[in-house]
């Protein structure tokens, strides 16, 4: 009823107090119904309904700029800016993104997808506004989990120094994806209990302000000395000590209180932080009770909260989890590290059984890499489990702190390749390129669940930097009989024929088998090689293939530039061979959201496209030789 009155930005301002309460309830019902069908980020969005409404009531869009850290909690923002109809195709190919997108709406001020970036982007906006002589508000929303990232502190420090008008909203829901850890989490916990200060301040100001003669003067005097009172009643006052005005804590589900806080924040000269307390999953009991489960969810049954689709197969993450437990029993020096992704990376069981050897560094991948390097230098065997797209944030540390010193850190690179619905910021399509370029790094990629287990064990024993790359979702369980021991730098021949040779990288093996089957049905001879190692590449195997094959095909789910196929092309260019190379890889581009199968089809990396491209290349090579 109230949602029907929201067609574009600022329509919310037409509703009265009673109608706003009804709107909040309708938004929560709408989100649960839609996300139960499409999947998406539910718990975080249910937690910021009133916060988002208050921001839209207090500011003017698109003139004022709202920047959402990570951005997965922007669903209510999208509803209030006229995109309600887009939720039917949320995160589907060609449909609405689950994250803010500037190309999608003028009300999305900045594209986000990874954490701890909103304060930096907002500060840039604020200084740009000042230089251009413009007048608008900049509001950066950041979660308490994202505040564990070092980039956030770099931006806070810079904001305090610049002293420009800038509003930071700290959305404190006690969680990131897994439970928050570290000193900042403890500090915010203390602030949450510091209501005594807020209540005392309000009571004293109200009582003194009501005195007819001299009351207001006394209030002004107290305000001049209130910093010393804060130091007594609020532990640390970290933000104010930095030079950033602190307001709060504010009940993140009290619309009136939130609007009052934003009104006060707009009056502050310089940077101000509004500390808002929210409940992740609010309004939907299964999400309130298990916010981690509903952080990013597939379709689910609304009544029970249970997933609708269950594969019944082990995922690659499950396989990794089981191998880590097995290794930990035999190796008391094995330690595991995660960056706020204990559940997502499969380390929850390791934490449960080996709490003294488990480390959650928070949303701080760069720190996590160097921390792992320190553990390795001390004589331990660290395994850092991290999503491919998040490991990008530790690239410098991998170069200088791990590989330069040849320290035996193992990177378990989860969610590699296309991951689907989360889109450009989450696709793990760059790791083969950025990992392979680092000296002293070994890069492995398994063809199935059995090889994944063997590769993790091999990497831990290697005694040198190593990355094991594997995809999201169910692990391929075929070809178990092809399980020769892992030999450093050596590939695995699966079928040996002539004419065409396909070299498959990692989880593309299942598809490579189907491609070869189609080629055989048409009448082509086809060798199939499981690369195993992306670095070092098996050069002996490549030289051998050039003898009896006219066309060598590389197949990988990584961008073409800097990937496995480019190395093969470069290596064979230095040999005296007539064999042609066809590199089947992802384009040098960002891949938007959508199902993996559909995305492969769009970039011509599905089975049919691969077969057609191979036949075309082979015919062209035959013509050239004739």
N, C-alpha and C positions, 0 to 999 in steps of 0.2 A: 504494500500500500504506500509506504513512504519511499521505498526504492523507486517506485514509478515516477516520483517527482524529481529524480536526479538524472539529468540528461547531459549536463556539461559541468565544467569546473565552476565552483562558487554557488551552485544551486542549493547546496546544503544550508547556506545562510538564509534561505527563505523559510526554514522550518522553525517552529517554536520549541520551547524546552521539552514539552511532552512528546512532541513529534520526534525530536532528536533521540530520546530514550527508545522510542519504538524503532527508529532507523537502526540503532546499534544492534538491537535484537534481530531485525530482519537481515542485516548484513551477515551476522554470524550464521543464521539459518541458511542463507544463500551460499556462503562459503562451504559449509559442510556438505550441502546437497551437490554443489558443482564439483568439488574436489573429490567427493566419493566416486564420481564417474570418470573424471579425467586424470586423477592423481595430481600431486603438487605439494606445495609447502603449506601445511594446515596449521600446526600448533603456533608457529610464529605469527601468522596472520590473525588468528583468533585473539592473540594477546595484545594486538596494537589497534583494535577497532576504535576505541574511544580516543586514544592518542592521535590517530590519523584524523579523526573527525575534528578534534580540537585544533589541530594544525590548519585544517582547511577552513575552520571558522575564524581563525586568528590571522590568517594570511591571505593574500590575493594571488591566485594563480591565473596564468603562468608568469605574471610579472615577478612575484617572489619565487625564489629557487629552493626547492626541497631536494635534498640528496640523501638517498637511502643507502646506508652501508650494507654490503652484500646485495640487498635489494629483493631477497625472496619474501620479505614481509610487506611488499608494496601492493598487495591485492586490494585492500580497502581503498588505497590511493587511486588505483585504477578504476574502481567502481565509482568513486566520487568525481572522477574526471571524464565520465561518460562512456566507459568501456565495459559496462556490465554485460552486454551481448557477446563480448569476446570470450567470456568464460566457457562457452560451449566448445570452443576449440583451443582452450588453454594448453600451451606447450605442444600442440600438434603442429606438423609442418604447414607453414603458411598461415598459422593462427597466431593468437596473442602470446607473447613471451611471458614467462613466469618472473621476469626481472624487468626493471626500468629500461626503456629503450627510447632514445631521443627521436629515432625515426618513427616511433609509434605515436608519440604525443608531444606537443610543446610543453606539457606539464611535467614531463620527465626531463629534468635538467641535466642528468648525467647518467651514462650507462655504468652499471655496477654488476658485480657477480662474485668477486672475491672480497674478503673482509679487510677491515682496518684502513680503508681508503677514503671514506667520506669526509673526514675532517680536512685532509689535504686538498681534496677537490673543492670543498666549500670555501676554504681559505683562499684558494686561487680565484674563485668566483668573486669573493668579497673584495680582494685587492683589484681585480679587473674592473669591478663596479666603481671603486674609488678613483682609479686612474682615468676612467672615461667620464667621470662626473655624473654618474647615474645614481638613482635612489631606489633601492629595493632591498628586501631582507633576504639573507641567505641562512638556511637552516640545514644543518647536517645531522642526520639521525644515526647513532651508532649504538650497538648493543654492548652489554657488559662483556660478552664473550669476545667480540671484536676488539675490545679495549685491552685485551692481552697481547695484541699485535704491536710490535715495536714501531711500526709506521705511524700508529695513532699518537704515540708520545712525541715523535719527531714533529708531527703537525701541531700538537698542543703547545709544545715549546715555541714553535714558530708563531702561532696565533697570539701567544702571550707577548711576544716581542713586537709584533706588528700593531697590536692594540686597535685593530679595525673592528667595526661593529659586525658581529658574527655570532649566531646562536647555534650551540651544540646541544642536541637532545640525547641524553644518555638513557636508552631504553634498557632498564635493568630488570631482567626476568630470571636471574639466577642461573641462566644456562646459555650455552652456545648450541652445539648439536648434542654433544655429551655434556656432562656436568662440568661447570667451570672450575678451574684450578688456579692456584698461584696467589701471590701477594695481593694483586688488585682485587681478586675475588673476595679475599678476606677483608680488605679495606672497605669495599662496597657493602659487605655484610655488616660491618660496624656502622656505616652511614645509615643503613636501613633501620637500625635500632636507635638512631640518634634523634628520635622524635622529640625527646625532652627539650632539645634546643629550639626546634621549630615551635613547639607548643608554648615554651616559656617566652620566646620572642613575641609571638602574637599576643599573648596575655598581657605582657608588660606594655607593649605599644598601645593596645586598646585601652587599658586602664589609665595610663598616663596621658594619652591623647584626649581623654574625656575630661581632664582637669581644666576648668575654665581659664585660669591664668597661669601661664608658664608650663603647661603640660607638653605642648608641642616642642618647646625649647628643650625640655628634658629628653624627649624622644630623639631629637637631633643629636644631642650630646651623647646619648647611649649608642646611637648608630655609629658615631665616630670612634667609639671604643669597643664596638661589638666584635671586632676581630679577636680581641683577647678573650672575650666570652666564648666565642666559637672554639678557640684553641682548647679551652677547658672542657667543653661539652661535646665537641665533635672531633674524634681522634684524627690528628694529622692535617685536616683541611688541605689535602693535597692540591686540589685545583686552585684554591685561592692563594696558596703559597706560590704557585706558578704565575699568578697574575690573571687568573680567569675567574670571573665572578661566578659564585656557586648559588643556585637556587634549588631548594628541595630538602628532602625527598618529597615528591608529589605522587599522590595516588593516581596511577595510570588508568584507572577505570572510573574516575570522578571527572566528568566532563567540565563542570564548573571550575573545579580546582585547576585543571589543566589550562583552561582559557585564561584564568587569572594569572597563572605562572607565565604564559606566553605574553600577556599584556605587560607584565613587569619586565620580562626579558627584552622586549622591544624598546623599553625606556633606558636600558643599560647602555652606557657608552663603553665600547670595547667588547671583547669576547665574553660570552656568558654561557655557562653550562646549566641546563635544566635537567635535574636528576629525576627520572620518572620510574616508578615501580609498577611493573605489569606482571600478569600471570600468563605464562605460555599455555596455550590450549584453552583459554577461558571460554566457558559456555558450552563446551562439548566434553562430557565426562571422560570418555576414553583418551582424549588428547590431554586433558588435565592430569590424568593418572599416569600417562606414558608419553610425555612430550617428545622424547627422543624417537620413539616409534612413529610419531606423526610429524616429525620435522620435515622429511620428504617422503611422501607416501604414494603408493600406487592406488588404484581404485580399491574401495573398501565397502563393507556392509555398514550402513549408518547405525543400525541397531546394536550391533556387537562390536564394531570397530575392527573386525577381522579382515585381512586382505581377501579380495575376491579371487585373485590368481595366485596359485602356488605351484611352482614348477616341480617340486618333489626331488629335484636334483641338487647336489652340492654346487654352490657357487665357487668361483675361484677364490673368493675371500674365505669361504668355509675351509677349503683345502689348505690355504695358507695358515689359517688358525690352528688346524689340527697338527700340521707339521711343526709349527712353533712350539706347541705343547710337547710333542715328542722329542724335539731337539733339546728343550729345556731340561727334560729329565736326565739327559746324558751329558749336558754341558752346563755346569754351574756358572760359567762366565757369560752365557748368552743373556742379553738384555734386550728389551723391546721398548720402542719409543713411538709415540703418536703425537700429533698436533691437534688435540681436541676432537679426535675421531676414533675413540676407543671402540665403539660399536661398529662404525662404518668400515674400519680396516680389519675387523676380526680379532682384535686384541683383548676383548672383554674377558675371555676365558683365561688368557695368559695373566691378566691382572688379578683375576680371582685366585689362581693357583700360585702365582709367583709375584706377590705385591711388591716385594723389595727389589725386584728386577724389572719393574714396569715403570715407565716415566711418561706422563702426559705434560707436555711443555706448553699447552694452550695453543691458541691460534698464532703460532710463531714459528713458521717453517724454517726460516733462515737460522734462527736460534737453535731449532731442533737439529739441523744438519751439523752445526759446529759443536753442539753439545754431544752429538754422537761421535764426532771426531775426537773430542776430549776423552770420552769413555774408551774409545779404541786405543788412544795413546796410553791410557792407564792400564791396558792389558785385557779389557773386556771385549766381547764379541757383539757389538750393537747391530740391531736390525731396526731400521726406521721405516715403518709402514705408513704410506702417504699416497693420496690420490695424485695421479699424473699432473693434472692442471695446477694443483697446489704446490707440487714440488718445484714448479717454475720459480716460486718465490724464494727458493734457496739456491739458485743457480750459482751465484758468486761464491757462496760458502762451499759448494761442492768442488768448485775449481781450486780455491785457495786453501781451504781447511781440511779437505779430505784427500783429494787426488794429488795435489802437489806433494803431500807428505806420504802418499801411498798407504793411507790408514785403512784398515780392513772394516769399513762400514758397508753394510748391505742395505740397499734401498729396495723395499718391496713396493713396486710402483703399481698401485691398484687403479681401476677405472681407466685403463689405457685404451687408446683408440676412440671410436665414436661411442658416446655414452647416451645420446638421445635427447630426451625432453628438456634438459637444463640448458642446452644450447651452447653458444659460442664460448662463453667463459668457463665451461666445464668439460668440453670435449678434450680428451687426452691425446691430441693428434700431433704434438710437437716433441714428445719426449725422446723418440729415437734420434731426432736431429740434435737436440741440445745435449743429450747424454753422450752420443757418439763422438762429438767434437772435443770432449774433455780428455786430455792425455791421462793414461793410467786407469781409465774407467773400463770395466768389462760390462757388456750389455747382453743379457739373455732374454729370450722370449719363448715360452713353451707352447707346444701344439695342443696339449690336452692336460687333464687334471693330474695324470700320473707323472708327466714330465715336469709340471709345475712343482710337485712335491720334490722330485729329484733335483731340480734346479735350485730351489731354496736351500736344500742340504749342501749342494755343491758350492753355492755362493758363500755360505757360512764357513765352509772349510777352506775357501780359496786363499784367505789371508791377504786380500787386496780389495780395493774399492770395486763394488759390483752392484748392478741393478738388474732385478728380475721384473719384467714387464708383463702384466696380465690384465684381462678386460673385466668389465662389470658383467654380472649375470651368471647364468648356469655354465659350469665348466664342461667342455666337450669331453665325453668319456669313451670315445671310440679309439681304435687302433692301440689298445693296451699292449698288444703283442709286440709292437715296435717300441721297445724300451731299452735300447742299448745304453750302457753306462755313459754318462756325460763326460766327454773328453774335451779339454780346453781348446777352444777355437775350431772345433770340428762339427760339421753339419751331419745330418742323418739322411742317407738315401732311403727312400720308401719304395719307389718303383723306378727301375732303370731300363730305359728304352733308348730311343734316338729321335732325331729331327727337332722336337720341341722339348724344352726343359722348363718346368715351373719350379721356382725357388720360393717357398712360402715362408713368411715371417710370422711366428707366434700363432695367435688365435685365428689367423686367416687360413690356417691349415684345413679346417673343416670345410670351408668354401673351396679351397684349392682341390680337395678330393672330388668335389662335385663338378668343378670345371674340367678336371682331367677325365672324369667319367663321360661327360658330354663330348669332349674331343674324341675319345676312343669310340664312342657310338657313331660319330660321323666318319671315322676312319683314320684319324691321325695317331701317330705314335707319340707318346708323351712320357717323359721322365718326371718324377715328382721328388723334390728335395725339401726336407725340413731344415731350415737354416740354423735353428737353435741359437747360434751366436750372431748378433748384429754387429758386435765389436768384440774381438777381432773377427773379420769375415774370413771364411774358409777359402783362402786363395787357391789352395791345391785343388779343391773341388771345382772352382771356377775354370781353372786351366783344363781340367779333365773334360768339363762340359763342352768346351769349345771344339773338341776333337770330333764329336759325333752329332752335334746339334746345330741346326741352322738358326734357331731362334731360342734365346734365353729370356724367360719371363720372370720378373720379380713381382711379388704380390705382398703388399703391406698396407696396414691401416694407419698411416702416418702421412704427413704432408710430403710431397715429392722432394722438395728442396732440403738437402742435407740428410735424407733418409737412406735406407739400405740400398735401394735401387740406384741412387746416384753414385754411391760408392762402387757398385758393380760396374756401372757404365764407365766410370773413371778408370777403374783397374783394367778392364778389358781393352780400353782404348790404348793402353800401353803395350798390349800384346799384338803379335802378328796373327790375327784371326779374322775370318770372314763372318763369324757369328754376329747376328744382330741382337740387340737387347731391347726388350719392351718393358718399360717401368710402369706397372699398374699400382698407383698410389693415389692419395687424396690431392686435390688441387692446392696450390699455394694460396690459401684463402681461409677465412673463418667459416665454419659450418654451422648453420642455424639449428634451431630445435626441431625435433621430429623423431619418429621411430628410427632405430638403426637400419632396419631393412629398407625403409623408404629413402633415408639419406644415402645409403649405398647406391640405390638405383639412380638418385639424382646426380651423383658424381660419377656414374658409370663404373662403379666398383661392385655391382651385384653379379651374380653368376652369369646371367644372360649377356650382360655387357662385356664381362671379361672374356667369355667364349668368342663373342663377335670380334672383339678387338684383337684377340690372339690370331684368329683365322685370317683377318684382314692383314695383319702384320706378316704372317707366314706366307700368304699368297704374294704379297709385295716383295718379300725376300726371294721367293722362287723366281719371280719375274726378273728381279735384278740379276740373279745368277745366270739366268738363261740369256 
